[in-house]
């Protein structure tokens, strides 16, 4: 039983040039390898977003619905976020 399927695709010129550059550099042997790796990376990113939505966003939404008084006004939240970013940047 075959585990692959042949497809014919059209790419914008800049993307096609990127594929060819990956092969020319020796990073990949074929166009198919480049496309497969790109699609695997896309699938991994999509899975990470799904996990984040399920584990963090949905949990935060549920916590807010259960106790709306825990909400922070937008301007206060932005102050907190900027402080966290500044702290992270100061650590180098």
N, C-alpha and C positions, 0 to 999 in steps of 0.2 A: 504494500500500500504506500502511495506517495505521501511524503510529509511536507512537500513544498508545492507551490503553485506559481506559475509564471504569470507576471503582470506586465503590461505595457503602460508606462506613465509619462506624462509631460511635466517638465520642471521649468520654472523660470530660469533664464540664462544664468543669473547670479548664483542660484542654488546648484545648477548643473556644474558650473565652474568650481564651486566649493567641493562637490563630490569628486570631480577630476583631480583637484588639488590634494585631497586626502589620499587618493590612489598614487599620485605622483610622488608624494612625500614618503610613501612606503608604509603609511599608517594602516592602510587597508589594501587588499589585493584586488577587490572587484567593486563595481558599483553596488551590487547586491549587498555586500557586507556593510557598506556605508549606510545604505537605506535601512537595513535590518537593525543596525546599532542605533540609528536615529529613532526608529520606531520603538525600540526597547526603552530608550531613554524617555521618550514621550509617555509610554505606558507607565514607567516608574514614577514620573512626575505626576501623572494623573492619579495614580494610586496614593501618592503622598498627599495630594490635595484632598482626596476622598477621606483619607485617615484623619487629616486635620479637621475637616468639616465635621466628621462623625465624632471624633474624640474631644476636640476642643470647642469648636463653634457651637455644636449642638448642646454640649454640656453647659457652656456659658449661657446659652439661650434658656435652657431648662432651669438653671439656677436663678436667672433673672425672673422668669415667670413664677417661680416658687417664692421669691422674695424680692419684689421690685424695689424695695427701700434700699437695697444694696447698690443700686445704680449710682454712678458718679456723673455729675454734669459734664458736658463735653469739654468746656474750657478747663476744668479741673483734671479731666482725663488727659488732655493734651499736655498740661504742665507735668503730670506724672510721666508720660511717655518721653517728653524732652529730657527730663531729669535722668531717666534710665539710659537714654541714648548717650547723654553727656558722660555719665558714669562709665559706660562701656568704652567710649572713646578715650577717656582719661587713663584707662588701663592699658591702652596701647594696642 
